[in-house]
Amino acid sequence: MKQYLILAWRLMKVLPVIGMVFVLGNAPNVLRRKGYVFGSLEVVLDLLPIVCLIKASIEAAIGTDLIPEKTDATARALEVTA
């Protein structure tokens, strides 16, 4: 049983690193969708493990992204002016 606890502890220490690899791999797509400023903010928030959990929980509760995509902002600006 002790061996499984040691293995579980080692895996838990590695999981944030695996998540960071996925976030960095997806960074170009996020930067393209959200722009450089908001995309960079999104990537940085997703790289911080505890902040990412809080952000994901809030997004799941409200059902939308906290940081809007640039196409959404452009479309809303056009609707307001029209």
C-alpha positions in Angstrom: 0.0 0.0 0.0 2.8 2.4 0.8 4.3 1.9 -2.7 1.0 3.0 -4.2 1.0 6.1 -2.1 4.5 7.0 -3.1 3.6 6.4 -6.8 0.4 8.6 -6.5 2.5 11.4 -4.8 5.0 11.3 -7.7 2.3 11.4 -10.3 0.6 14.3 -8.6 3.8 16.2 -8.7 4.2 15.6 -12.4 0.6 16.5 -13.4 1.0 20.3 -13.4 4.0 19.9 -15.7 1.9 17.8 -18.1 -0.8 20.5 -18.1 1.7 23.2 -18.8 2.9 21.3 -21.8 -0.6 21.2 -23.2 -1.2 24.9 -22.4 2.1 25.9 -24.2 1.3 23.7 -27.1 -2.1 25.4 -27.5 -0.7 28.9 -27.0 -0.5 29.8 -30.7 -4.1 28.9 -31.2 -5.2 31.0 -28.1 -3.1 34.0 -29.3 -4.7 33.8 -32.7 -8.2 33.6 -31.3 -7.9 36.2 -28.5 -5.2 38.5 -29.7 -1.8 39.1 -28.3 -2.7 40.9 -25.1 -5.7 38.9 -24.0 -4.2 35.6 -25.4 -1.0 36.1 -23.4 -3.1 36.8 -20.3 -5.1 33.6 -20.9 -1.9 31.5 -21.3 -0.3 33.0 -18.2 -3.4 32.3 -16.1 -3.6 28.8 -17.4 0.1 28.1 -16.6 -0.5 28.9 -12.9 -2.0 25.7 -11.4 -4.2 27.1 -8.6 -5.2 30.1 -10.6 -6.1 27.8 -13.5 -8.4 25.8 -11.3 -10.2 28.9 -10.0 -10.5 30.3 -13.5 -11.9 27.0 -14.9 -14.4 26.7 -12.1 -15.7 30.2 -12.7 -15.9 29.6 -16.4 -17.8 26.3 -15.9 -20.2 28.0 -13.5 -21.0 30.9 -15.9 -20.8 28.8 -19.0 -18.5 31.2 -21.0 -14.9 32.4 -21.2 -13.8 35.1 -18.9 -11.5 36.5 -21.6 -13.5 37.1 -24.8 -12.3 36.2 -28.2 -11.4 39.1 -30.5 -14.1 38.1 -33.0 -16.7 38.3 -30.3 -15.5 41.8 -29.3 -15.5 43.0 -32.9 -19.0 41.6 -33.6 -20.3 43.3 -30.4 -18.7 46.6 -31.4 -20.3 46.4 -34.8 -23.8 45.7 -33.3 -23.5 48.7 -31.0 -22.6 51.1 -33.8 -25.2 49.7 -36.2 
